[in-house]
Structures are given as structure tokens and as C-alpha cells.
Amino acid sequence: MSEAQTIAEGAAGRLAGVRERIAVAAKKAGRDPDSVRLIAVSKTFDAAAISPVIEAGQQLFGENRVQEAQGKWPALKERHAGVELHLIGPLQSNKAADAVALFDWIHSIDRDKIAKAIAAGMESQGRAPRLLVQVNTGEEPQKAGVAPGETESFVARCRDEYGLKIEGLMCLPPLDEEPALHFALLEKLAKRLGLPELSMGMSADYETAVAFGATFVRVGSAIFGARG
Ligand SMILES: *Cc1c(COP(=O)(O)O)cnc(C)c1O
């Protein structure tokens, strides 16, 4: 077997393992396993590494940089119908139109300038990716996201000033803190605002996120292996 084939089989096997663990965590939390959707985070991996994961049945993929995604996904999407692409990384307003053109979901709406640029892109392209607001639950100065206390007013502005329908919230907890506290906060905020989608949980903590109501988990290295 070639090295590429070995890597591909490894990813497909790990994908099955992650799916199984999500199902177990969902049942333990009294949730329908189908209410949790797995996003395979393929950032830094190329089309040769991604294709076998699509062939193993995975349809939702996440990327954190628009430019990187533009380099590999248009061709992959053409070859594989049904792939759904999620932008999970911070967005710059000069990339907003490109993001609207390529992505099916954008998880990282976090300021007025971006909301406005996304709305303009949707208007001019007649395309409507589904939208989540990123919340900086740890209030880390270097991290993207709106502060928890400003989420409600920002979601309202997205609706009233920019005509954007926000369907849920996303967070990326601080690396050195207990993620459960952040997942609980995000769940509480989403419930209060009546938003159905919760994007939270990565390779190290997706089962915890499922226990707190995640509807999307974003898992990279546990499927693709360590990033170089
Ligand atoms: C890279 C990334 C992930 C996946 O991280 P892993 O630890 O590899 O599972 C999830 N969410 C965001 C926003 C990311 O940038």
C-alpha cells in the first residue's frame, strides 16, 4: 500500500471513531445523535488528504482561512456533490464577498463592519450562506468574537440594520480554561436569544460540547491527524 493510501485509511478510521464517540455522548446526554453535526476541519490539509474523508461519507467541512479554502475547495466541490463548507475562522471585510461566494455557513460574524460586508456580498451575489455570531466567551483581547454582554445587541443589529438572520452562536474557549464553563455560557446565551444553533467543541473537548447542547462540533486533528 502507498503511503497516501495508508494515511487515507487512517483518516477514514478516525472519522468513524469520532462519529461513534459523538453518538455515545449524545445518548448519554439524552439527545438524538442526529442533532449533532460533525464538521471535519480540513485546514492545512490538501485535496489528496481530504478526498478520502469525503469518500468515507463526510459532507461537512470547515476551513479557517478564505484564501486557503479558495485554493482547494472549488475543484473538490465540483467533484463531490453535497459537500457543505463552513467558514470557522476570523473574517476580514475585504474577504467577505469571497466568503459569501464559497461558503455555505459562516460561523465568525463578530462586528458591524463584517456584518455589513456580508450583507452587501449576499445582496450582490444573490447567495445566502447561513450565519452564526462568534462570541469571545473568555473575553480574550487577542481573540475574535463579540463580548458575551454585547451579543444580544449585536444579533439585534445584524437583523435590524443589516437584514441578516443569525441562526446561532460559536465559541472557541481559552486554551487554559475548563471548556465546560464556556460551553455552558454559550448555551445559556443562545437559549436566551432564541437561537437554535451552537457551534462548539474541537478534538479535545467535543464530547463535553455535546453534553452542553452543541449542534455543530468542529473536529480537525482527531480526524486528519496532527497539523504540520
Ligand atoms: C482548527 C480549528 C478547529 C479544530 O481544531 P482541532 O483541535 O484540530 O480539532 C476548530 N475550530 C476552529 C475555529 C479552528 O480554527
PDBQT file of the ligand as one rigid body, heavy atoms in Angstrom, charges set to zero:
ROOT
HETATM    1  C1  LIG A 301      -8.585  24.405  13.879  1.00  0.00    +0.000 C 
HETATM    2  C2  LIG A 301      -9.919  24.705  14.439  1.00  0.00    +0.000 A 
HETATM    3  C3  LIG A 301     -10.732  23.670  14.952  1.00  0.00    +0.000 A 
HETATM    4  C4  LIG A 301     -10.307  22.212  15.014  1.00  0.00    +0.000 C 
HETATM    5  O1  LIG A 301      -9.277  22.047  15.940  1.00  0.00    +0.000 OA
HETATM    6  P1  LIG A 301      -8.767  20.571  16.342  1.00  0.00    +0.000 P 
HETATM    7  O2  LIG A 301      -8.199  20.770  17.706  1.00  0.00    +0.000 OA
HETATM    8  O3  LIG A 301      -7.760  20.186  15.325  1.00  0.00    +0.000 OA
HETATM    9  O4  LIG A 301      -9.941  19.687  16.346  1.00  0.00    +0.000 OA
HETATM   10  C5  LIG A 301     -11.993  24.022  15.430  1.00  0.00    +0.000 A 
HETATM   11  N1  LIG A 301     -12.422  25.303  15.411  1.00  0.00    +0.000 NA
HETATM   12  C6  LIG A 301     -11.678  26.313  14.931  1.00  0.00    +0.000 A 
HETATM   13  C7  LIG A 301     -12.235  27.683  14.944  1.00  0.00    +0.000 C 
HETATM   14  C8  LIG A 301     -10.407  26.049  14.430  1.00  0.00    +0.000 A 
HETATM   15  O5  LIG A 301      -9.671  27.071  13.954  1.00  0.00    +0.000 OA
ENDROOT
TORSDOF 0
